[in-house]
Amino acid sequence: MNVGSEAARRRTIAIISHPDAGKTTLTEKFLLYAGAIQEAGAVHARGDRRGATSDWMELERQRGISISSAVLQFPYGDKVINLLDTPGHRDFSEDTYRVLAAVDAVIMVLDTAKGIESQTLKLFQVCRSRNLPVITFFNKYDRPGRDPLELLDEVEEQIGLRPTPATWPVGIPGDFRGVIDRRSGEYIRFTRTARGASLAPEELVDREVATREEGSAWQVALDGCGLLEAIGADVDMPSFLAGKSTPVFVGSALTNFGVRMLLDAVADYAPSPQPRDDVDGAPRPLEAPFSAFVFKVQANMDPNHRDRLAFARVCSGEFVRSMDVTNARTAKPVGTKYATTAFGSERETIETAYPGDIIGLINAAGLQIGDSLFAGPRVEFPGVPRFEPEVFATARPVDTGKFKQFRKGLAQLDEEGVVQVLRDPDMGDADPILAAVGQLQFEVFAHRLESEFNAPSRIESAGYQAIRLTDEASVERLRRIGGIRILKRGDGALVALFENRYRLQRLMSDEPELTLIPILGGVIQDN
Ligand code: G4P
């Protein structure tokens, strides 16, 4: 098998959206349009989904088909699409961000009625910090919502991405008729199917017929297109690939309107995997022997399999199950006999994989987030970045006699990236502060501490509002200011925790000589 041509077919993407914007619905419709399922519509009733560890696992249960809860792979035309899950809802955690380190492009789904919401904004900022190409989908156009021109402004203002509509709606939100494909000038009219169970019929309608039949809706759409043309908002591949502009598609995942065009854009616009730079900045050619990096480690996802799964994205070469692979950090061999594609209740063994694909390694002991795996010449890729924690908590063992177990769990769960453990340099493991992106991480931490290390713990919210990286030179001064605590992260980095965000801002402007660096280039800083 030719690695170069296999890599060229891959599109490795994630869908990001605010809860309820339609990510799960769109995922299912992608499967429908790719021919992976014959009928859609079984995914609904939010109430039923409560308690599911992942929307996709629920999707899998309801549809009785094998869908992984972490990655879906399906062919679309001559392409192979790898769609990675970005856990949202209550499951929002550092893992959601880490997924973005493993994809080549993202689809950002906005609810037309709501526009950009807080969670989307954070994810978007991470995309921007990585210059990830973003395709935007204005969803739920079948329902009353906001003016699309207003939404374009919002994308530009809040995220700084220049929106370039590829399609433009005919009809207002709630009375959606179809779209004008601005690239070809064609008008595509849609017809609903019941609950969008099957493909929506698409009809190419002549402009004269459109003028006659769509009336003022057609005229408004033409005016909108005229305006977009006047400001030069056309799809522009170089700036899209550089993460500076975003092609926009309008549609309705529920009724299937615009889904095919969006999927086509993934196939045609999203980049195929490119050679990945190693720690020294030298790219590992796609055709070089196998290499991959671990972007997520998950334990006990499924109560029936009490084991650990490391998710690795293939960067170069061909992966063949059972091949000899080395972990660059430890120089130790890594077992690949139990490589899997499916991470839900049904796992499928994977035999081969190519750049862009995600492999799951079961019980590959000692694998950590950020580890590089290779066959042939050694390679070490830069680690997966750490993200700015937003919630903080104290942790103590309930039973002081279990301090040893508590300590052991603390060390391992920190290493796995379940939470970030911050320690007082003078106090060691006593009274650590846990830092995370979402509360769920604390729940997972407490659960695992109890079930795997037999150390029930008491986790209580700690009153900090912000965190910054700092250095020895600034520590002395920071220690003399109230409301600040200096701690050390697992990797040895010094951090300052602030009880008051406003105080931090004051300090940064009053004493600019102090080292107070936002984690991951200001991602959350603008909030
Ligand atoms: P999420 O994964 O991003 O959280 O969103 P999800 O797909 O679960 O969709 C959230 C709700 O929005 C669902 O309704 C879904 O049916 C609805 N939805 C998704 N896309 C569209 C769309 O294009 N138009 C309209 N009108 N609704 C859409 P629900 O009430 O939670 O469930 P259900 O009973 O309607 O299935």
Residues whose N, C-alpha, C, O or C-beta is under 5 A from the ligand:
A	BS01	G4P	S17 H18 P19 D20 A21 G22 K23 T24 T25 L26 V43 H44 A45 R46 N139 K140 Y141 D142 R143 G251 S252 A253 L254 T255
